[in-house]
Amino acid sequence: MELEESKESQKEPVITGSTATEMDNLFEEKETEAQEKVEAALFISGKFLNLQELIMLTDVNPIMLKEILHKIEKKYSRGAITLVNKTDSWKMDVAEKYHFMINKLATGKTEFTKAEQETLAVIAYKQPIKQSVVIKIRGNKAYDHIKKFHEIGLVQLKKIGHTNELNLSEEFYEYFHVVKKNNNSDDSVILEKVSEE
C-alpha cells in the first residue's frame, strides 16, 4: 500500500485543457508587455538604440527581443510611423512620405529663428568652417546660435588654436532627413533630401 502511494506521489502533474489555456494566456500577456516595453523605449528615445541598449532598458531577453523587433517592424510597415533599422540599431520614425512635415516643423519659427536657420545654413554649406569665420559672416549673435546647435547635437566643435572648427553631426542629417553626398570635383559636401521610395 505504501509503495503504491509513493508511486502516485511521484507522478507528474496533469495539465488539463483549462490549465494549458491559462498558461497560453499568461505567456501572451508577458509577450505583449515585453513588446509594449520595446515600443515605448524606441518611441521615447528618439534615437537609434542597439540590442544591448534595448535589453538594458526593457529587461527583455535577446532572443525574444529580436522576435519583437521583427513584429514591430511588420506592425508599422504601413502607416505614418515606421521602425528604422540601421546597422543593427533601431528607432521609431515618421514614415518617409511625411518627412516634409518634419522639415516644416523643424525649420519653423517655434524651433529655430530665421537668424538661427541662416547661421546653420552657413555651417552646412561651408563645413568644415572655423567659428571665427561664421562670426564674421553672421555677426556676434552667431555665438549663441552655435552654442544652441552644439547643445542639441546638430553641430560638432573641434578646438583649433583660438577658435573652433564646426562640422555637422550625424544627428543633423537624421534631424533634417537629408543625406550627405561627396562631390567628386572637390571635397565639399552636398546635402540632398532623402528621396522617397
C-alpha positions as a printed NumPy array, in Angstrom:
array([[  0.   ,   0.   ,   0.   ],
       [  2.795,   2.441,   0.907],
       [  4.622,   1.551,  -2.314],
       [  1.525,   2.418,  -4.392],
       [  1.101,   5.76 ,  -2.566],
       [  4.75 ,   6.725,  -3.155],
       [  4.376,   5.863,  -6.885],
       [  1.273,   8.06 ,  -7.125],
       [  3.005,  10.975,  -5.362],
       [  5.851,  10.752,  -7.929],
       [  3.513,  11.128, -10.922],
       [  3.897,  14.326, -12.909],
       [  1.063,  16.821, -12.562],
       [ -1.612,  16.506, -15.196],
       [ -2.097,  19.582, -17.384],
       [ -5.754,  19.975, -18.158],
       [ -7.197,  21.97 , -21.031],
       [ -8.046,  24.885, -18.749],
       [ -4.521,  24.913, -17.252],
       [ -2.978,  24.947, -20.746],
       [ -5.246,  27.852, -21.735],
       [ -4.242,  29.762, -18.597],
       [ -0.559,  29.169, -19.395],
       [ -1.058,  30.338, -23.006],
       [ -2.853,  33.471, -21.797],
       [ -0.089,  34.201, -19.29 ],
       [  2.592,  33.765, -21.97 ],
       [  0.694,  36.058, -24.379],
       [  0.329,  38.721, -21.671],
       [  4.072,  38.592, -20.931],
       [  4.888,  38.772, -24.644],
       [  2.52 ,  41.741, -25.148],
       [  4.016,  43.518, -22.133],
       [  7.551,  42.94 , -23.469],
       [  6.553,  44.276, -26.911],
       [  4.979,  47.372, -25.344],
       [  8.173,  47.999, -23.337],
       [ 10.283,  47.811, -26.503],
       [  7.902,  50.1  , -28.435],
       [  7.912,  52.606, -25.564],
       [ 11.725,  52.59 , -25.361],
       [ 12.039,  53.161, -29.117],
       [  9.395,  55.88 , -29.115],
       [ 10.767,  57.779, -26.126],
       [ 14.45 ,  57.632, -27.103],
       [ 14.082,  59.398, -30.454],
       [ 17.46 ,  57.978, -31.477],
       [ 18.882,  54.688, -32.676],
       [ 19.217,  52.032, -29.961],
       [ 21.263,  48.861, -30.383],
       [ 20.314,  45.455, -28.944],
       [ 22.361,  45.949, -25.781],
       [ 20.718,  49.313, -25.041],
       [ 17.246,  47.833, -25.639],
       [ 18.   ,  44.886, -23.353],
       [ 19.185,  47.243, -20.585],
       [ 16.132,  49.5  , -20.957],
       [ 13.46 ,  46.818, -21.244],
       [ 14.897,  43.751, -19.475],
       [ 13.718,  41.609, -22.398],
       [ 15.935,  38.643, -23.289],
       [ 17.878,  38.909, -26.6  ],
       [ 16.119,  36.047, -28.406],
       [ 12.658,  37.402, -27.58 ],
       [ 13.835,  40.946, -28.369],
       [ 14.81 ,  40.048, -31.941],
       [ 11.398,  38.458, -32.495],
       [  9.656,  41.502, -31.002],
       [ 11.635,  43.873, -33.254],
       [ 10.533,  41.805, -36.251],
       [  6.879,  42.022, -35.098],
       [  7.113,  45.795, -34.528],
       [  8.702,  46.253, -37.943],
       [  5.814,  44.308, -39.504],
       [  3.208,  46.158, -37.395],
       [  4.487,  49.546, -38.551],
       [  5.304,  48.588, -42.146],
       [  2.35 ,  50.712, -43.334],
       [  1.214,  53.956, -41.834],
       [  2.639,  57.204, -40.531],
       [  5.135,  55.639, -38.107],
       [  7.837,  53.151, -39.063],
       [ 10.656,  51.207, -37.428],
       [ 14.032,  52.048, -38.98 ],
       [ 16.876,  49.515, -38.774],
       [ 20.384,  50.857, -39.379],
       [ 23.362,  48.558, -38.738],
       [ 21.596,  46.571, -36.007],
       [ 20.242,  49.661, -34.281],
       [ 16.585,  50.661, -34.318],
       [ 14.437,  53.746, -33.845],
       [ 10.841,  54.76 , -34.381],
       [ 10.479,  57.425, -37.045],
       [  7.919,  59.137, -39.186],
       [  7.309,  57.366, -42.496],
       [  9.298,  58.85 , -45.355],
       [  6.235,  60.215, -47.145],
       [  5.643,  62.525, -44.152],
       [  9.214,  63.858, -43.846],
       [  8.103,  67.125, -45.436],
       [  6.046,  67.779, -42.295],
       [  9.058,  67.201, -40.041],
       [ 11.129,  69.59 , -42.115],
       [  8.396,  72.223, -41.869],
       [  8.206,  71.793, -38.104],
       [ 11.964,  71.651, -37.637],
       [ 12.59 ,  74.843, -39.566],
       [  9.514,  76.661, -38.29 ],
       [  9.58 ,  79.695, -36.01 ],
       [  8.963,  77.605, -32.901],
       [ 12.155,  75.567, -33.376],
       [ 14.679,  77.994, -34.883],
       [ 14.555,  81.692, -35.625],
       [ 15.254,  82.878, -39.155],
       [ 18.683,  84.134, -37.993],
       [ 19.498,  80.711, -36.483],
       [ 18.431,  78.978, -39.7  ],
       [ 20.73 ,  81.247, -41.702],
       [ 23.684,  80.557, -39.369],
       [ 23.064,  76.812, -39.616],
       [ 22.864,  77.105, -43.409],
       [ 26.299,  78.792, -43.496],
       [ 27.769,  75.987, -41.378],
       [ 26.124,  73.308, -43.537],
       [ 27.313,  74.882, -46.785],
       [ 30.899,  75.706, -45.738],
       [ 31.737,  72.875, -43.32 ],
       [ 34.317,  72.335, -42.006],
       [ 34.369,  76.014, -41.125],
       [ 36.064,  77.978, -38.371],
       [ 33.741,  79.535, -35.825],
       [ 35.541,  82.861, -36.288],
       [ 34.591,  82.83 , -39.994],
       [ 30.933,  82.151, -39.136],
       [ 31.013,  85.095, -36.696],
       [ 32.472,  87.356, -39.405],
       [ 29.699,  86.31 , -41.816],
       [ 26.782,  86.242, -39.348],
       [ 27.796,  88.615, -36.551],
       [ 28.178,  88.168, -32.768],
       [ 24.676,  86.645, -32.338],
       [ 26.05 ,  83.573, -34.113],
       [ 27.927,  82.658, -30.896],
       [ 24.538,  81.974, -29.277],
       [ 23.31 ,  80.1  , -32.361],
       [ 26.407,  77.87 , -32.452],
       [ 26.116,  77.19 , -28.712],
       [ 22.464,  76.129, -29.177],
       [ 23.271,  73.901, -32.184],
       [ 26.089,  72.257, -30.244],
       [ 23.902,  71.702, -27.15 ],
       [ 21.16 ,  69.988, -29.151],
       [ 23.732,  67.912, -31.048],
       [ 23.395,  69.323, -34.574],
       [ 26.934,  70.736, -34.763],
       [ 30.255,  69.324, -33.577],
       [ 33.018,  71.587, -32.252],
       [ 36.716,  70.846, -32.518],
       [ 39.225,  73.216, -30.881],
       [ 41.745,  74.63 , -33.372],
       [ 44.033,  77.316, -31.977],
       [ 41.922,  80.152, -30.549],
       [ 38.724,  79.117, -32.329],
       [ 36.585,  76.052, -33.029],
       [ 36.14 ,  74.148, -36.25 ],
       [ 32.451,  73.452, -36.919],
       [ 31.049,  70.369, -38.63 ],
       [ 27.555,  68.947, -38.937],
       [ 26.901,  65.895, -36.754],
       [ 25.141,  62.675, -37.741],
       [ 22.175,  63.939, -35.701],
       [ 21.86 ,  66.878, -38.131],
       [ 21.341,  64.504, -41.067],
       [ 18.827,  62.429, -39.124],
       [ 17.022,  65.505, -37.76 ],
       [ 16.517,  67.138, -41.155],
       [ 16.235,  63.848, -43.093],
       [ 18.993,  64.704, -45.525],
       [ 21.99 ,  62.688, -46.691],
       [ 25.466,  63.95 , -47.372],
       [ 26.885,  63.35 , -50.801],
       [ 30.534,  63.928, -51.617],
       [ 31.107,  65.946, -54.757],
       [ 33.953,  64.282, -56.659],
       [ 35.204,  67.527, -58.242],
       [ 36.222,  68.838, -54.819],
       [ 35.888,  67.742, -51.209],
       [ 32.738,  69.725, -50.465],
       [ 29.643,  68.045, -49.113],
       [ 26.276,  68.471, -50.798],
       [ 23.086,  67.952, -48.82 ],
       [ 20.355,  66.013, -50.556],
       [ 16.836,  65.453, -49.286],
       [ 16.242,  61.769, -48.624],
       [ 14.331,  60.548, -51.653],
       [ 11.006,  58.801, -51.308],
       [ 10.972,  55.126, -52.123]])
